[in-house]
Amino acid sequence: MRAKRIRRRPADQAKAACDAAQDDLRVISSSSRIRLKSPDGTTRYMSTEEIEQRKSQAEADIKQFCK
């Protein structure tokens, strides 16, 4: 038996993207060091440049999806 795929309405997708971008920006803005875990289990800290890029992307996503 095949599982049914749940299709989200565009408004639901935009809300989910908005929420994710707001959460991402909140985390990025509240921490000076952000640790990432790779699929192999190792961890590393994001560089200042990576943090700035991610912050800019989150801000752009908020402008696009949070209306």
DOBAGU-111352 format. One record per residue (C-alpha): residue number from 1; x, y, z. Coordinates in steps of 0.001 Angstrom, whole numbers, plus 500000, padded with zeros to 6 digits. Layout:
+-----+--------+--------+--------+
:   n :      X :      Y :      Z :
+-----+--------+--------+--------+
: NUM :      X :      Y :      Z :
...
+-----+--------+--------+--------+
END
This chain:
+-----+--------+--------+--------+
:   n :      X :      Y :      Z :
+-----+--------+--------+--------+
:   1 : 500000 : 500000 : 500000 :
:   2 : 501314 : 503451 : 499095 :
:   3 : 501323 : 506249 : 501602 :
:   4 : 499372 : 509326 : 500631 :
:   5 : 501380 : 512425 : 499999 :
:   6 : 500252 : 515441 : 501917 :
:   7 : 500130 : 518454 : 499678 :
:   8 : 500411 : 521810 : 501308 :
:   9 : 498670 : 524832 : 500010 :
:  10 : 500967 : 527660 : 498907 :
:  11 : 499862 : 529733 : 501911 :
:  12 : 500860 : 526898 : 504256 :
:  13 : 504233 : 526557 : 502527 :
:  14 : 504843 : 530295 : 502820 :
:  15 : 503959 : 530232 : 506531 :
:  16 : 506332 : 527326 : 507143 :
:  17 : 509112 : 529120 : 505233 :
:  18 : 508404 : 532325 : 507160 :
:  19 : 508544 : 530540 : 510514 :
:  20 : 511789 : 528763 : 509586 :
:  21 : 513432 : 532004 : 508430 :
:  22 : 512382 : 533827 : 511609 :
:  23 : 513737 : 530999 : 513772 :
:  24 : 516996 : 530954 : 511797 :
:  25 : 517433 : 534714 : 512162 :
:  26 : 516676 : 534532 : 515885 :
:  27 : 519374 : 531884 : 516422 :
:  28 : 521925 : 533634 : 514221 :
:  29 : 521343 : 536981 : 515904 :
:  30 : 521574 : 535633 : 519448 :
:  31 : 524819 : 533677 : 519091 :
:  32 : 528307 : 534812 : 518233 :
:  33 : 529461 : 531236 : 517590 :
:  34 : 527268 : 528783 : 515750 :
:  35 : 528200 : 525127 : 515657 :
:  36 : 527162 : 522883 : 512772 :
:  37 : 527045 : 519106 : 512803 :
:  38 : 527924 : 517341 : 509565 :
:  39 : 526348 : 514068 : 508417 :
:  40 : 529445 : 512128 : 509525 :
:  41 : 529016 : 513402 : 513097 :
:  42 : 531848 : 515918 : 513209 :
:  43 : 531192 : 519483 : 514278 :
:  44 : 532610 : 522814 : 513254 :
:  45 : 531907 : 526477 : 513895 :
:  46 : 530559 : 528746 : 511180 :
:  47 : 532882 : 531516 : 510042 :
:  48 : 531904 : 535160 : 510387 :
:  49 : 531311 : 535272 : 506635 :
:  50 : 529038 : 532222 : 506736 :
:  51 : 527038 : 533742 : 509588 :
:  52 : 526598 : 537009 : 507684 :
:  53 : 525518 : 535145 : 504534 :
:  54 : 523008 : 533071 : 506475 :
:  55 : 521682 : 536167 : 508228 :
:  56 : 521234 : 537947 : 504888 :
:  57 : 519453 : 534906 : 503449 :
:  58 : 517128 : 534686 : 506456 :
:  59 : 516288 : 538386 : 506162 :
:  60 : 515552 : 537976 : 502432 :
:  61 : 513363 : 534942 : 503134 :
:  62 : 511449 : 536900 : 505777 :
:  63 : 510776 : 539694 : 503288 :
:  64 : 509585 : 537162 : 500722 :
:  65 : 507504 : 534786 : 502842 :
:  66 : 506294 : 536790 : 505855 :
:  67 : 503524 : 538927 : 504441 :
+-----+--------+--------+--------+
END
